[in-house]
Amino acid sequence: TGFGGMPRQQRGGGGQRQQQQQQQGAGFLQLLPLLFFLLLSFTSLPDDASTASSNQYFSLTHKPPFVHPMETKHRGVVRDIPYFVTDKYMRSTVRDPYKSAQVERMVEKSYEQYLQAECRAQRKHQRQLRQRAAGYRGDPRKGQQMANEADEFKLTRCDEHRDLFGGRR
């Protein structure tokens, strides 16, 4: 130690700095596989409610490999919900009434979740229209017109959800 108990400065202190930088770089390299795995996980997430991570049977939208149109028809599920299935489903599952009924229950649940999300989005949009109209400071007639448009905005997905599922949440 140097004068006053302070550590003595070593010559070539740059070597310590370089060693610290190398250790930090090595730490980053150790984290790289984990970061890569996380990135892969997020890029493979489903893009809509119709393709749950375990769903290999159907999609609510027509997109390959889900190319065969179907509608729900089994007892105990809401009828006439459109969905799409794969060639494999057509060859195997469609002939099994028990499995088909299970898939239709999954379709029903996915469609209900889809309608709930769309209903929330429509309500949010209507709220935003009302807020814009309330905050409008120009021509009063224009403000009234904006308020009327907000009030007349149809919540079609909310109506469909209520009609099909009785408004259950």
Secondary structure, 3 states (H helix, E strand, C coil): CCHHHCCCCCCCCHHHHHHHHHHHHHHHHHHHHHHHHHHHHHHCCCCCCCCCCCCCCEECCCECCECEEEECCCCCCCCCCEEEECHHHHHCHHHCHHHHHHHHHHHHHHHHHHHHHHHHHHHHHHHHHHHHHHHCCCCHHHHHHHHHHHHHCCCHHHHHHHHHHCCCC
